[in-house]
Amino acid sequence: MKLADLSTGPDWVVWIVVIILAVLSIVLISGHGSWFISGYNMASKEEKAKYNEKKLCRTMGIGMSVIAILLLIMGLLENALPAFFVYISLGIILVDVVVIIILGNTICRK
């Protein structure tokens, strides 16, 4: 069974999500867009002062770009990838999120 056999919706939805994640990744990697980071945008000025905003944005942007690239690969190769690749991609996303949280709370602090 191929990955394409599991998809039931239109393909354009995947491409819109990939484009949105890619644009947000570029904005965050450039060091801007801290208002997209949940928790940081609602923090007080004292709490925000504890973090290096540029490092935090870049960390979140790189993590988001990993997810965007993974979705791009799945969209492009849906007819070639086996169906169990969904589980592999889910594992990669979970590891990516854990790494983002750890790095955001360690190297991004001042």
Secondary structure, DSSP 8 states (H G I E B T S, - for coil): -BHHHH--S-HHHHHHHHHHHHHHHHHHHTT--GGGSTTTTTS-HHHHTTB-HHHHHHHHHHHHHHHHHHHHHHHHTTTTSBTTHHHHHHHHHHHHHHHHHHHHHHTTB-
